[in-house]
Amino acid sequence: MSSHHRLNPSSSGDVEHTNFLSEDIGALYLADDYSDVTLIVNNQRFNGHKAILAARSQYFRALLFGGLRESTQNEIELKEPTLPAFKALLKYIYTGHMSLANQHEEIILDILGLAHQYGFIELEASISDFLKEILNVKNVCIIFDAARLYHLEFLMKVCYEFMDKHAFEILQHESFLQLSSGALNDLLARDSFYALEIDIFMAVQSWVKANPGIEADKVLQQVRLSLISVQDLLNVVRPTSLVSPEDILDAIAASTQTRNLNLNHRGLLLLDENVAHVRCGAQVLQGEMRNYLLDGDTENYDMERGYTRHTMTDSPDSCILIKLNTQYILNHMKMLLWDRDTRSYSYYIEVSMDEKDWIRVIDHTQYFCRSWQYLYFEPRIVLYIRIVGTNNTVNKVFHVVSFEACYTNHNEKLLNGLIVPTHNVATMERSACVMEGVSRSRNTLLNGDTKNYDWDRGYMCHQLNYGCIQIQLGQPYMIDSMRLLLWDCDDRSYCYYIQVSGNMKNWDLVVDKTMEQCRSWQTLRFSPPRPIVFIRIVGTHNTANEVFHCVHFECPAQVSEVKSPSSQKPKELSNSEESDQAASSSSPPPIPLPSLPTETATEAVNIDHNDNSDDNAAEESPS
């Protein structure tokens, strides 16, 4: 036992001597002192202490105190563990310390097995983290097998990602032959384990020869014969006798069909990496001014440069065509449409593996879109991408400034190919803008500021019986709710209605508050969800004057909030403390208003679809 110097307690009165406790318990490792059990592994004896073993491990607790035969024995033989692994684990039990850096990989995997068996979850996690750091082509197969055996999801995921990136090297390495049939079956079933299918078949053939006692039918079923050329099917696959003549004929028939949409392709999966970039070998095959599209520059563009375009005609060559360096698994694209004015575009995007059979993954032909487009679709294996513009509200040319494509783990829900957003998409960051309405600042309604507004600023308005407030989202979304804040610095009430559209031609009425007296926060829900690009808010009544005022708009509706009164508002007037508050449908008595100057109509400047002026329009005063 170590002797301790006397130490003064901390000024807080807490005494922290856990390091001494660790040293004292650790000193009992392999010591005869107080030992009451002997563990025998491969004929080697280890003195132990039942209380320590049981306190540290549920396995030993059940073994030594659970009423089993071993609980009455002073010597217990453990048959499962290897000697080096058990010795390292036993030291960890007593000291909480283990050094993995100097251990052979086989011993580390044995320790991992013991940690799993004895219930040391934290040790399992630490070993998994260490194995992740030392992962390479030589050891990934045995580590993957161990991860599957012990159901270590994190380590399995790491191994999958590594093997996906190094598929060809894995197939060529001798450790591939040591994979269990279950591990090999799971690996080959992945679309993202991407190599030439003939190389996969040859590796499986070698695995079958190296494992003669193992049933290979399930593994062979994971080889995608229809992706192998007819020549290789006849000259390489058939002579091995591993595949029946009928299966070979079926594969030839599938691969030579006119349309190959059902072929189960493989593709490279790179998480959150833009593969539509020149540094990744992507290139634009069709379109004018091709050099700009994939250079990653989203700032330096104007009327003359910085974009790629195509003229909108009925010709099949009327498109922007991108070829990736290799075939990738994709589920997300991001595109910047030229947005130096208020024009909008319609378009669709298709993908292909051979430039013959195309699958449409994005269809915005019925909607007006502007600026940044955030696009999601079901994962597809892609080599070619075709972007086709179908409409431009200004001319007959389709302009794209920047394009990205990747695979990403996302939570976006899709309905009929459109995003069902959970966060507010009526923001400038999501390319939304205000098209009509009167305000000192063009996008006051969308800036997220629900605190700083008063008599003179912080809201958007329109005159009753004339005009409206109109908002355009960046792209179509499936929306079923909205929320807006009516100007509420006094007790006035408003009536209004809301219409929505995808293309400014067909409008649907989704909210009708023309017969209600409404004030402050309005949370509005409608069913079913519908594709929306344009929102038109029309005020029909104000109990104080002839102007409709709105401070904030969002869709879909977010969590309700209480607004603190602005310091610039009259102290005797307060805001509503509850959201969605509506007054009685009967008209309230006239509201006495403070004597404040009223701006004339000539001072208010309306923001319309063609207004390109600076954000210096004056608001019509609520007073």
FENDAMO-V734321 format. One line per field, one symbol per residue. ss: DSSP state (H for helix, E for strand, C for the rest). psi: psi as a letter, one per 30 degrees, with the letter a starting at -180 (. if undefined). A space follows every 50 residues. Layout:
ss->???
psi->???
//
This chain:
ss->CCCCCCCCCCCCCCCCCHHHHHHHHHCCCCCCCCCCEEEEECCEEEEECH HHHHHHCHHHHHHHHCCCHHHHCCEEECCCCCHHHHHHHHHHHHHCCCCC CCCCHHHHHHHHHHHHHHCCHHHHHHHHHHHHHHCCCCCHHHHHHHHHHC CCHHHHHHHHHHHHHCHHHHHHCHHHHHCCHHHHHHHHCCCCCCCCHHHH HHHHHHHHHHCCCCCCHHHHHCCCHHHCCHHHHHHHHHHHCCCCHHHHHH HHHHHCCCCCCCCCCCCECCECCCCCCHHHCCEEEECECHHHCCCCCCCC CCCCCCCEEEECCCCCCCCEEEEEEEEEEEEEEEEEECCCCCCCEEEEEE EECCCCCEEEEEEEEEEEECCEEEEEEEEEEEEEEEEEEEEECCCCEEEE EEEEEEECCCCCEEECCEEECCCCCCCHHHCCEEEEEECCCCCHHHCCCC CCCCCCCCCEEEECCCCCEEEEEEEEEEEEEEEEEECCCCCCCEEEEEEE ECCCCCCEEEEEEEEEEECCEEEEEEEEEEEEEEEEEEEEEECCCCEEEE EEEECCCCCCCCCCCCCCCCCCCCCCCCCCCEECCCCCCCCCCCCCCCCC HHHECEECCCCCCCCCCECCCCC
psi->kkkklkkkllfffkkjhfeeeeeeefffkglfkgkgkkkkjhgkkjklje eeeeefkeefeeefgggleffgkfkkkjfelleeeeeeeeeeeefgkkjf egkleeeeeeeeeeeeeggieeeeeeeeeeeefgkleefeeeeeeeeeeg hjeeeeeeeeeeeefheeeeefkffeffkleeeeeeeffkffjjlkeeee eeeeeeeeefifgkkgeeefffkieffkleeeeefeeeffgfkleeeeee eeeefglekhfgkilllkjjkhkjfilffgglljfklkhfffegfgjgei lafflglklkkjafkffiljkkklelklkkgklkkjkkhfagllllllkl llfggejkkjfkjhfglkllbkkjkllkkkkkekkkkjkfkkfeahkkkk ekklklkkjlgkkkjhglkjlflkfilefggllkeklklfkehefgffjg eilafflgllllkkgkalkkkklflkljkgllkljkkhfaglllkllkll lfggekkkjfkjgfgljklbkjkkklklklkkekkjkjkfkkfeahkkkk ekklklkakklkkkkkfflkffkllkfklgkkllfkkllkkkkljkkkkl fffkkkjafgjglligkllkkf.
//
